[in-house]
């Protein structure tokens, strides 16, 4: 542009890219609040049971605080643009789980699970730090799409060769050491589904001649039904051989959700629900272990009528009823009457009884917020693989919470899965920390790409 005097005037330089706030300070503040809430809960249990603050309260708070601080430092160094809510939510849920397990330990002196759960939590945070520090780009995982599915199938098949525990073959027990391979398999399956669907989404979305059309609902053609039928058969096979309804529902539900996200076709949802109902109905009638759980779900008070006392589901419903709106208070409930699964499958009943509907709703909101932030990170990404992986990982948490909460409250039959972060279960807590680490890596890439900063 030239002025009136004929001299050239230099163009204004382009404004620098606006830098997004990193919000690591907010994350640290929320972590401090989460740790303090957990320590308060730990002290409340001791005061309710013994009238004094537990002697290990300082050690518990210091241990949880150090683990959370190390995880925060890893995020600050390697994922500065990550969502600031993911890590504090994980710390709060994990800490609350330790408090609830410790509270139940006081009723079962011969079975102390909280110290072991703390060791598993430490291992989970260690894996979290390793993933955040070493995985600089989530897109690297796409190279291992088919390796992931092979590893997942091996992990799913392994428990078949070991004795059943409580009617289900989902654990491997060697020399007193127990591990649940299916927990790790679900992350590998999320990687496989994301990689496969990202590479083949156009073929899967092929809209040729429809099998059936009803108003706006379009079901897929017969040619593209092959993948979902294969996954359906595999999920039913897992259900039959391992008697594990929860893993089967999670396996199949994850694939249907990602298939819908990849193709945008509502027909997949309809076909998925239809096949899930057919498989569950058939196995529920033919497999005795699953059939007994369906019968308990249909009539949870049948054992009381028969003079055999309340079963686990009935005791769980009594716990929720006793909790009311505000709960009995930490340490003042009686959910230990549920039995051996009070610290694992039914730990949500303890939260419902002692924290009430208000506290239980807060726990569900934490899970909902964790899932929402995972979805937000995925939708903000530009690459299809990262988007599907983030939605898949968040959906794992959502499906698991729904399946477990639905079973414990009598909405659906019991499945025997572990509530993420809350329940006793080493494999579960380690896997969930890995899921949070991957979501943090993905959210860092999603926010960093709008800052003009190339993805790491």
N, C-alpha and C positions, 0 to 999 in steps of 0.2 A: 504494500500500500504506500503511495507517495503523497507527501504533503503538498501545500500550495507553493512552496518554494522550490519544488522539484527534487528535493532530496529524499532518498528512500528512508522509510521508517521501518525498523526491524519489527517483525511480528512478535506478539506476546508469546512467551514460552508456554507450552501446555502445562496446565496445573498438575501437580504431582498427584499420584493415585492416593485416594483417601485410605488411611490405614485403619483397619478394623481394631477395636479394642481387644486385647488378649484376655482380660478378665481373670487372670490367675490370682489376683488378690481376692476377688469375690469367691473363687473356688476355695482358697485357703480359709477364709472366714467361715464358709459353710461347713468345711471339714471340722473346724474347731467346735462349731455348734453341734455337729453330729456326734463328735466324741463326748462332749459334755452331756448330751442327752442320754447317751448309752451309759456313762458313768452314773448319772442320776438314777437310771433304771436299776443298775446293779446295786446301788446303795439302798434304793427303795425296797428291793427284795430282801436284803439283809435286815432292814429295820422292821419289815412286816413279819419275818419269821423268827428273829432272835432279839429284836429290840435294839440292836447296835449296828453300826456300819460294818460291813464285812471286812476282815483284815486284809483281804487281797484287792480291795477297791483301788488303791493307788497303783498297784502293779498292773491291774487290768486296764485302767485308764492310760497308764504310761505305755503299755504294750500296744494297745489299739492306736494311740496317738502316734507312736513311732512308725508303725506300719503305714498309717494314713499319710504321714509326713513324707516318708520315702516315696510313696506312690505319687504324691503331689510334686516332689522334686523331679521325678522322671517325666511327668507330664510337662512341667515348666521347661525342662531342657529340650525335649524332643517333640512335643506337641503343643506349642505355645498358643495355637488358635483353637484348641479343642473346646468342646462345650463345657462350661464350668459347673454344670449340674450333675453330670454323669458320675464322677468320682465321689462327691459327697453323698449322693443317694446310695451308692454301693456301700460306703463306709457305714452309713446309718442302718441300713438293712442288715448288714453282716453283724454289726455291734448289737442290734436288737435281738438277732437270733442267738448270739452268745448269752445275752441276758436271760432269754426265755429257757434256753437249755440249762443254764446254771440254776434257774429257779426250779426246774423239774428235777435236777440232780439232788436237790435238798430233800426230795421225797423218796429218792432211790439211792441211798448211800452206797449200795453194792454196785451200782452202774453209773459211774461218773463219765459223762460224755463231753462236758464243756472243755476240759483240758485238751482232749483229742481234737475237738472242733477248732480250738484256738490254733493248734498245730497245723491243721488243714487250711485254716484261714491265712496263716503265715505263708504256707506254700502257695496258696492262691494269689496273694499279693506279690509274691516273688515272680510267679508266671506273668502277672500283670506288668510288672516292671520290665521283665525280659521282652515281652511283646512290644511294649511302647518304645523301648530303647533300640531294639534290633530290627523291627519291621518298619522301615522308613516309608514304605509305600504299600498300601493295601492291594494295589494292582498286581503285585508280585504273586499273590495267591492264585491268580487266574491261571498261571502256568501249571498249577498242580490240580487242575480240575478233576482229571480221571484218577490221579493218584489218591485224591481225597475220597472218592467213592469206593475205591478198593479198600482203603484203610477203614472206612466206616463200616463196610460189609463184614470185614474181618472182626472188628470190635463187636458188632451185633451178633455174630455167630458164636463167638467164644463162650459165652455163658451157657450155651446149650450142652457143652461137655462137662459142666460142673453140676453138683447136686442143687436141687431147688431149695430156696429159702422162703419160708412162709408161702409156699405154693407157687412161687414165680422163679424163673431162671434168668435173673438179670444181674447176679453178682458173681464175682470170682473170688473165692476165699482160698488163700494159700498161707499156711503157717500162722493162722490168726489174723492175717492181713486181708482186708476186704476192699474191693474196687468195683465200680459199676461202669463197665466199658461203654454202655449206651449213652452216658452223659457226654463223653468225649466224641462219640460218633455223631451226635446231632450238630456239632460245630463243623465237622468235616462234611456232613451232608449239606449244610448251608453253603459252604464253599463250592461244592459240586453243583448244586442246583443253580447258584448264581452264575457260575462259569458256563454251564450247559445252556441255560436259558438266554444268557447274554449273547451267546454265539448262534443260537438257533431260534431267536424270538420271531424273526420274520416268517420262517417256515411254520412255526407253531400258530402264528396268527393268520395263516392262509385261510381265506374265507371263500371257498368254492361253494359247491352245492351243499346246502345244509341238510342234516338228517331230519331236523324238526324245527319249526319256527312257530313261536306263540307270541304274538304281539311283538314286543321289543326283545324278547329272549331268543337268542340264537345259539343253538348247540353246535359243537364242532362237527366236522365231517368225520367219517369213519377212519380215514387214513391217519388223521392226527390224534386219534384216540389212543394209539399204541403206547406212547410214553406214560400217560396217566394210568392206563390199565396195568402196565408193568409195575409201577410204583404201588398201585393198590394191591396187587398180588403179593408183592414183597412185604408190605405192611401187615397183611393178613397172615402171611407165613410167620412173621415175627410174633404176632399175637398168638398163633396156634402153638408154636414150638416153645416160646418163652413164657407164655401166659401173662403177657405184659400189655395190658390195654392202654396204659398211658403212653408208652413209647410208640405203639402203633398209631395212636391218634396224633401224636406230635409229628411223627414221620410223615404221615399222609397229609395232615393239615398244612405243614410247612411247604410241601411241594405245591399244593393247590393255591395257596396264597401267592407264592412267587410266580406260578404260572399265570395267574390272573394279572399280577402287576406287570409281567413281561409282555403279555399280549393285549391286555385291556378288554378281553372278551368275557362277558358274564356267563357264557355257556360253560366255561370251565368250573365256575362255582357250582352251577346246577349239577353237572356231572359228578363233581367231587362229593357233594353232599349225598347224592344218590348212591354212589359206590360205598361211601363210608357207612351209610345206614344199612345197606345190604350186607356188607362184611361184618359189622357189629352185630346185626341180628342173627346171622348164621352162626358166628362163633359164640355168641352169648347163649345160644340154645344147645350147642354141641359140646363146648368145652366146660367141664364141671367147675373149675376154679372161677372162670369168668361168670358162669351161670349163677354161682352162689353169690357173687357180688351184685349181680343184677337183682336177685331175689331180695337181698338185704336192702337194696335201694328202693325197691317197690314197697317193701313193708319193713322199715327199720325197727319197729317195735314188736315184730313177730316173736323174737326170743323171750321178750318179757311176758307176752301172752302165754307162751308155752311153759312158763315157770323156770326158765333158764337164766334169767337176769338180762340186763341190757347188754347188747353187743357194742362194738366200738363206735359204729355210726350213731347209735342211740345215745351213748354217753357224750359224743361230740355235740349232738343237738341239745342235750341237757346243759352242756357247758355254755353254749351260745345263749340259751334262755336265761341261765343264771347271771350272765354278764350284764344283760339289759343295755341301757343306753350308755352309761358311764363306766361300767365294769366294777368288779369287786376290789380292784387294786392289785398291783403286782405282789405276788407271793401269797395272796389270800384266796385263790381259787382252788378247785378240786379236779382239774382236768387230768391229773395223774391217774384217775380212775379209768381212763381210756385204756391203759395197759401199755404193752411194749412199744406201740407205735406213737405214743404221746409226744416223743421228741423228734419224730421224723414225719410220718404221713399226716399226723393230726396236730402238729404244733400250732396250726392256725386256730385250733379250738382254745388253746391256752391264751392266745392273744385276744380272742373274742370274749372269753370269760373275764379276764383280768383287766383288759383295756376297754371293754365294752364295744358297742357299735361305733362310738365315736373314734376310739383308737383303731379299731379294725378298718374303718373307712379311711383313716389317715394312712395306714399301711398300704391299702389298695391304691390310694392316690400317689404314693411314692412309686409303686410299680407302674402305674399309668403314666407318670411323668417320665420315668426311665424309658418306657416304650416310645412315648411321643418324641423325646429328644433323639432316639435312634431313627425314627421315621423321618424327622426333620433333617437330620444329617444326610440320610440317603436321598431324599428328594432334592436336596441342594446340590448334589453331585452331578457332574456332566457325563461321567462314564457309566454305561449301563451295568457293568459288573459291580462297581462300588455301590450303586443305587440298590441293586438286588441283594447284595450281601448285607448292607445295613438293614434293609427291611426284613430280610430273613432272620438275622440275629435278634432284632427287636421282637419279631414275631415268635421266636422260640420262647422268650420270656413271657410274652402275652399268652401264648397257648398253654404254657406250663402253669401259669398262675390261674388261668381259667379252669383247666382240667382239675387241678388240686383243690382250689376253692370250691368248685362245683361239686366235687366228690365229698368233701368234708361237710358241706352244708346241705347235702342231699339233693342237689340240683341234677347231678348225673351220677352214674355208678362210680364207686371208688376205683382208683387206678394204681395207687401205691407209689407215686412219684414224690420227689422232694421239693418242697416250696423253695424257690430260689433265694439263697442267702440265709433264710430263716431256719430251715430244718437241719437236723443232724444228718450229715452225709458229706464225706470228704470229697468224693468225685464231683458232687454237685457244686460245692462252693468253689472248687478250683476251676471248673468249667465256666461258671458264671463270672468269675474274675477275668477269665480269658475273653469272654464275650464283651465285657465292659471295656477291656483294653482295645479290642478291635473297633468298637464303636467310637472310642476316643481317637484312635488313629484316623478313622474315616471322617469324623467331624472336624478334625484338624485340617485335613485335605479340603473338605467342603468349604470351610470358612477362609482358609488361606488362598484359595483360588480367586476369591473376589477382592483380594488385597493387592493383586498384581504379583504376588509371591508364587513362584512355581511350586507345584506339589513336591514334597521332599522325596 
